[in-house]
Amino acid sequence: MKLQEKFYSVIQATDFPRMYQSPDTKEEVIKLLECLVGVAKGSRVNTAEKLFDFLFPLCQHCVTLLG
């Protein structure tokens, strides 16, 4: 499963607000966020625009984690 698909399947799950408190879900979210950090750290000047296009929509959904 692609990173985007996995991210959206976890964050947009209908039971996410309830399941977020479970240790397994927290661990999965942390792993996904660490993957996003890794993608960002792997950026270079010539790939910045493509990485922005990839990361921006995912980062917008991170607001769900704050709610």
C-alpha positions in Angstrom: 0.0 0.0 0.0 1.3 3.4 -0.9 2.1 5.9 1.8 -0.7 8.2 0.8 -3.2 5.4 0.7 -2.2 4.1 4.2 -2.2 7.6 5.6 -5.7 8.4 4.3 -7.0 5.0 5.4 -6.0 5.6 8.9 -6.8 9.4 9.2 -10.1 9.3 7.4 -11.4 6.1 9.1 -14.9 6.8 10.5 -13.8 5.5 13.9 -10.5 7.4 14.0 -11.5 9.8 16.7 -12.3 6.9 19.0 -9.5 4.6 17.9 -6.8 7.3 18.1 -6.5 6.7 21.8 -5.6 3.0 21.3 -1.8 2.2 21.5 -1.9 0.4 18.1 -3.4 3.4 16.3 -1.1 5.8 18.0 1.9 3.7 17.0 0.6 3.6 13.4 0.1 7.3 13.2 3.6 8.0 14.6 5.0 5.6 12.0 3.2 7.4 9.2 4.3 10.8 10.4 7.9 9.6 10.7 7.6 8.4 7.1 6.4 11.9 6.0 9.4 13.4 7.9 11.7 11.0 6.0 10.2 12.1 2.7 10.7 15.7 3.5 14.3 15.1 4.7 15.0 13.4 1.4 14.1 16.5 -0.6 16.5 18.4 -2.8 16.2 21.6 -4.7 15.3 19.8 -7.9 12.6 17.7 -6.2 11.1 20.3 -3.9 8.1 21.2 -6.1 7.2 17.5 -6.5 7.6 16.8 -2.8 5.5 19.8 -1.9 2.7 18.6 -4.2 3.0 15.2 -2.5 3.2 16.4 1.1 0.9 19.4 1.2 -2.4 17.5 0.9 -1.2 15.0 3.6 -0.2 17.9 5.9 -3.6 19.5 5.5 -5.2 16.3 6.9 -2.8 16.3 9.9 -5.1 18.9 11.4 -7.4 16.0 12.2 -4.7 14.8 14.6 -5.0 18.0 16.6 -8.7 17.8 17.0 
